[in-house]
């Protein structure tokens, strides 16, 4: 469906009423525009819808200036201190936090909602079909969970691919273990453990460069043009540099990333959006700062990824230079 910023803003203004995202009858508050920008399907239950809306709103709010971030988190009931049942109570909390009057806070919430609507609709706009042509296959969804609080860091990857040609029987994948600055050391194939949970058989792996390991995943049967196929992999390896990015070889429509830091919460977490791969580890490369939630986790989402560019997170470990 075609979604306008006016539609999204109008539905967000309805959503902020009462308990905001915590309202009991949430499904009745969610219109077609919010469903579109939050990726909500007809099969999603109330709990899933609440999680999707909360995650998408947090992602859209995070890059905004501090004052707008504060009033919007309060307005939608996303801040841990704003669980009040009435919208005016959350406005009062934000007014107190910013030392402004309620009228100013309401005006800033309206301003912030307009910016959220613009960003949400802009993210829905597909790139021109010819911008990232695919001759073989592309990724429709890539959902990744990174657990840094394990003895050996683990990465779970759930990927849905779409065949753009007939007789696609193998996927070419890769993972790069970037060497730390000033500490060059060769990467060996044994540094990366790979487990296939479903969707194919790992038939080959080889060093493609000094730090990139290529993987060949044979599918259960060849895919016809337009066919979709799901795979699930687990990677285990020591992180050689404090970042995790996706650098797609083939076009990718959606990259959804969760990183769990555990007790070793970094000082800063930076969102990287369409940067050069070498810049992903460069501390001078800037991006919006993200805050971990109460579970020491960060969630980021990227759409319409361009092959060859990096998307993801970089963090500054405690005690490391800026």
C-alpha positions in Angstrom: 0.0 0.0 0.0 1.0 3.6 -0.5 1.6 5.3 2.9 1.8 9.0 3.4 3.5 10.9 6.2 0.1 12.4 7.0 -1.4 9.0 7.5 1.4 7.8 9.8 1.4 11.0 11.8 -2.3 10.8 12.3 -2.2 7.2 13.5 0.8 8.0 15.8 -1.2 10.7 17.5 -4.0 8.2 18.2 -1.4 5.7 19.5 0.0 8.2 22.1 -3.4 8.5 23.9 -4.1 6.7 27.2 -1.3 4.3 28.0 0.4 4.7 24.7 2.1 1.5 23.5 1.0 -0.3 26.7 -2.7 0.2 26.0 -4.7 -3.0 26.5 -6.6 -2.7 23.2 -3.5 -2.0 21.1 -4.7 -3.9 18.1 -7.7 -1.6 17.8 -5.4 1.4 17.8 -3.1 0.2 15.0 -4.1 1.4 11.6 -2.8 0.4 8.1 -0.1 3.0 8.1 1.5 1.9 11.3 1.2 -1.7 10.2 3.1 -0.9 7.0 5.9 1.1 8.6 6.4 -1.4 11.5 6.2 -4.5 9.3 3.1 -5.9 11.0 1.4 -8.9 9.3 -2.1 -10.2 9.7 -0.7 -13.3 11.5 0.9 -11.2 14.3 -0.7 -11.4 17.7 -1.0 -8.5 20.2 2.3 -9.3 21.9 4.2 -9.4 18.6 2.5 -6.2 17.4 3.4 -4.4 20.7 7.1 -5.5 20.4 7.3 -4.5 16.7 5.8 -1.1 17.3 8.0 -0.4 20.4 11.2 -1.5 18.6 10.4 0.5 15.5 9.5 3.7 17.4 12.7 3.4 19.6 14.8 3.1 16.4 13.1 6.1 14.8 13.4 8.2 18.0 17.0 7.4 18.8 18.7 9.7 16.2 16.6 12.7 17.2 17.9 15.6 19.4 17.8 15.0 23.1 14.7 17.1 23.8 12.6 15.4 21.1 13.9 12.0 22.2 12.8 12.7 25.8 9.3 13.9 24.9 8.6 11.2 22.4 9.7 8.4 24.7 7.4 9.9 27.3 4.6 10.5 25.0 4.3 6.9 23.8 5.1 5.5 27.2 8.4 4.0 26.1 10.4 5.5 28.9 10.8 3.4 32.0 9.6 6.3 34.2 6.5 7.0 32.1 4.1 4.1 32.6 1.3 6.4 33.7 -2.2 5.5 32.4 -2.9 9.1 31.1 -1.1 11.0 28.3 -1.3 14.3 30.3 0.6 12.7 33.2 3.4 11.7 30.8 3.5 15.2 29.4 3.8 16.6 32.9 6.7 14.2 33.5 8.5 15.4 30.4 7.8 19.0 31.2 9.5 18.5 34.6 12.4 16.6 33.1 13.1 19.4 30.5 12.0 22.3 32.8 9.5 23.4 30.3 5.7 24.0 30.5 3.2 21.4 29.3 2.2 23.4 26.2 5.8 23.5 25.0 6.1 19.7 25.5 2.9 19.0 23.6 4.2 21.2 20.7 7.5 19.3 20.7 5.7 15.9 20.7 3.7 17.0 17.6 6.9 18.2 16.0 8.7 14.9 16.8 5.8 12.8 15.5 6.0 14.6 12.2 9.7 13.8 12.0 9.0 10.2 12.9 6.4 9.9 10.2 8.8 11.4 7.6 11.6 9.0 8.6 9.3 6.0 8.6 7.8 6.6 5.2 11.2 7.4 3.7 12.5 4.0 4.9 9.6 2.3 3.1 10.5 3.8 -0.2 12.2 1.1 -2.3 15.5 1.9 -4.0 15.1 2.0 -7.8 15.0 -1.5 -9.2 18.1 -0.9 -11.3 20.2 0.5 -8.5 21.2 -2.9 -7.0 20.6 -5.4 -9.8 20.7 -9.1 -8.8 21.6 -11.8 -11.3 21.4 -14.7 -8.9 19.6 -14.1 -5.6 19.0 -11.5 -2.9 18.2 -11.4 0.8 14.7 -10.5 1.7 15.3 -10.6 5.4 18.4 -11.0 7.5 17.8 -11.2 11.2 20.9 -11.5 13.4 21.4 -11.9 17.2 24.9 -11.3 18.5 25.6 -12.6 22.0 28.8 -11.1 23.4 28.2 -12.3 26.9 29.1 -15.9 26.1 32.6 -17.5 26.8 33.0 -17.4 23.0 30.9 -14.8 21.2 28.0 -16.3 19.2 26.1 -15.0 16.2 22.8 -16.5 15.2 21.8 -15.6 11.6 18.3 -16.2 10.2 18.1 -15.4 6.5 15.4 -15.5 3.9 16.7 -15.5 0.3 14.8 -15.0 -3.0 16.0 -16.5 -6.2 16.4 -14.0 -9.1 17.2 -16.7 -11.6 16.4 -20.3 -12.2 18.3 -23.2 -10.8 19.9 -21.5 -7.8 21.4 -24.4 -5.9 24.1 -22.7 -3.8 24.6 -19.6 -1.7 28.0 -17.8 -1.5 28.4 -16.4 2.0 31.3 -14.9 3.9 32.4 -13.6 7.3 35.2 -11.3 8.0 37.2 -11.3 11.2 38.9 -7.9 11.1 42.3 -7.7 12.6 42.6 -5.2 15.5 44.4 -1.9 14.8 48.1 -2.2 15.3 47.9 -6.0 16.0 47.9 -7.6 12.6 47.6 -11.4 12.8 46.5 -13.9 10.2 43.0 -15.4 10.4 42.8 -19.1 10.1 39.7 -21.1 9.0 39.7 -22.8 12.4 39.1 -19.3 14.1 35.5 -19.5 12.9 33.1 -22.2 13.9 30.0 -22.6 11.7 26.9 -24.6 12.5 24.0 -25.0 10.0 20.7 -25.4 11.9 18.4 -25.6 8.8 18.2 -24.8 5.2 21.2 -26.4 3.6 24.5 -28.1 3.9 27.9 -26.4 4.3 30.0 -27.9 1.4 32.9 -25.6 1.3 34.9 -22.9 3.1 38.1 -21.2 2.1 40.1 -18.1 2.9 39.2 -15.4 0.4 41.6 -12.8 1.9 43.7 -12.5 4.9 40.7 -12.0 7.2 37.7 -13.1 5.2 36.4 -16.7 5.2 34.1 -17.7 2.3 31.4 -20.3 2.8 29.4 -22.3 0.3 26.0 -23.5 1.4 24.3 -26.0 -0.9 20.5 -25.8 -0.8 18.3 -28.9 -0.3 17.0 -28.5 -3.9 17.5 -25.9 -6.6 15.3 -22.7 -6.4 13.2 -21.5 -9.3 13.1 -17.8 -10.1 11.0 -16.0 -7.4 11.2 -18.9 -4.9 12.0 -18.1 -1.2 14.1 -20.1 1.1 15.0 -19.8 4.8 18.3 -20.7 6.4 19.7 -20.5 10.0 23.3 -20.5 10.9 25.4 -20.0 14.0 28.9 -18.5 14.0 31.3 -18.7 17.0 34.5 -16.7 17.0 36.5 -14.2 19.1 35.8 -10.6 18.0 39.0 -9.1 16.7 37.5 -5.6 16.6 34.6 -4.0 18.5 32.0 -3.9 15.7 29.5 -6.1 13.9 28.4 -5.1 10.4 26.7 -6.6 7.4 28.5 -6.0 4.1 26.1 -7.7 1.6 27.5 -9.2 -1.5 23.9 -9.4 -2.9 21.1 -6.9 -2.4 19.4 -7.1 1.0 16.0 -5.6 1.7 16.0 -5.8 5.5 18.8 -6.3 8.1 17.6 -6.6 11.7 20.3 -6.7 14.3 20.3 -7.4 18.1 23.5 -7.2 20.1 23.6 -8.4 23.7 26.6 -6.9 25.6 26.0 -8.4 29.0 28.0 -7.0 32.0 30.7 -5.6 29.7 28.6 -2.7 28.5 30.7 -0.3 26.3 31.0 3.4 26.9 29.6 4.3 23.4 27.6 2.4 20.8 27.5 3.9 17.3 25.1 3.1 14.5 26.8 2.7 11.1 24.6 3.1 8.1 26.0 2.7 4.5 29.6 3.4 5.3 32.7 2.0 3.5 33.8 -1.4 5.0 37.2 0.0 6.0 35.5 2.9 7.7 33.5 0.6 9.9 36.4 0.1 12.2 37.7 3.7 12.0 37.0 5.5 15.3 36.8 8.8 13.4 33.7 7.5 11.5 30.7 9.1 13.2 27.1 8.0 13.5 24.1 8.3 15.8 24.8 7.0 19.3 22.5 4.3 20.6 21.7 3.4 24.2 21.5 -0.2 25.5 18.2 -1.2 27.2 17.8 -2.7 30.6 18.9 -6.1 29.4 22.2 -4.6 28.1 21.0 -5.1 24.5 20.8 -2.8 21.4 18.5 -3.2 18.5 19.0 -1.6 15.1 17.3 -2.1 11.7 18.4 -1.2 8.2 16.5 -1.4 4.9 17.5 -1.5 1.3 21.2 -2.3 1.9 23.6 -1.5 -1.0 26.1 -4.3 -1.8 29.6 -3.5 -0.8 28.7 -1.0 2.0 28.7 -1.7 5.7 25.6 -1.5 8.1 25.6 -2.3 11.8 27.1 -1.2 15.1 30.5 -0.2 16.4 31.2 0.2 20.1 33.9 1.8 22.2 35.1 -0.6 24.9 35.7 0.8 28.4 39.2 2.3 28.6 39.8 2.3 24.9 40.8 5.6 23.2 38.2 7.6 21.3 
